[in-house]
Amino acid sequence: MRSCKWWSVFSNTMALSSLLFAAHAMAVVNVDRTRIIFNAGESSQTLNLKNGAESPSVVQIWSDDGDLMQSPELSTAPIFAMPPMMKLAPDEQRAIRLVLTSRQSLPEDRESLYWLNIYQIPALSRQTSAAEQKILLPLRLRLKVFIRPAALGVPQPEDVQKLRFIVHERQLTLENPTAWYMSLRLQIANKLKVDDMLVAPFGSVTLPIAQPVQVGESVIYEVFDDNGNPVGYQSHTGT
């Protein structure tokens, strides 16, 4: 059996907020990856969930096309979770199967992006008081789901190095001329630091710059690979 690297559902902000509540009032369902990728020829993936809390948790899983407010029954995303709902006992681990139902409507020259929602609610027990019930907060984790067409393989380092960093006045535009989504973080000296950004295939993202950045300045950036690990690169700003 392969070992799993577990990723917590909590961000730093959520972790700090959770200190305000009793331990049994928190639902902490962890996952073994930060992204799902359907490569060419793949029609299913397995995702492992584990309840790290001391109380049971009810979990609902569904996908969407980027609309955070869309309800599960209205989703048209071609990804189906089996089972779509489950109850996890304390410290219980379960595997869900994600099925890609169709590729017909997806572009053939670039990756497609969808989102997987893992919505968790702490289960109520007979011993839960009315006051405790008021602080049982549901939590929602969203994972990126990338679908690659048949002709598109895994991005190589030379593909990642095609990213362009264009300076114009007080703006930096990051251009992605590749067919893959690029998830990255970057830094230009002490003038600009971005911890999380996503650039679509053949797309761009423009960021305001508080301090002037000159053409030719060094850009240190890390792109997250298929396993969610950051890989470091260096480039320079251009025009």
Steps between C-alpha positions, in 0.01 A plus 500: 500500500637837406550757773285812487601855570200651671395862442296682763174666404595803710680806373702702753210740547252219554734330745529815710124550493442142609678564829189690608300179503513179699691214337191283464324780308747488210479285189846426366480281190840475333586395145807332351556752219439863410391450139346239273634444147338295226772428246433373149317166509405523867134490594518459880708605798502400866509753783556397862320681782575471869308639795759641739244625751382334819139500382321361192459716192255492210668574166343594167709501180415664167669688215434837335637713218617786720174646632550496876132565570360230271309224680603138436180406316558773240857405417578404139866413565594163342640357825297278730599387850420148624364508763374860489431498876639308796540500874851473642563375852786649703837407344323310219653497151289452187574509128269669251504437126486798266363411158547713188171451321582668167774684307284594200439866585855571620762686291763281335785753500522583873424387853153544646442598863222395736470499877430223748306599812536308825234635735514375855265539794571369850242238591276575798486253785246450775746657741537820295339787689303781338782745571755269336281454193520871429876481441506191277626672185501329160826514307555489125818397324543563125757310295601583144417232242701518177398305189758460226409420139645196321780692328620681812750339735657613825662848489878491488743752656550665162123556479490665841790726404291646216309715752554871431506783754415828327549836673292804398485806724377381842379162377646154452332270248570129517444337161454126460555393137468128584206258490514431876360685800787641704464516879784701648640748747755765418720773644686798353755613761305682774268670252243230429408170658209282392434179691228346285397564143354296215553589134282336235643343183580766237384758756644771721461659843583865575610612846545851641849588624545734797867571419654554155642186338758540226536292188757226558439454871520147636177307554512201736198274457381154599254299293306216663542169321249217457565383858443845647871556570661839421782497244721809489591704190652836423425748224519876431242769436453613142288730286 
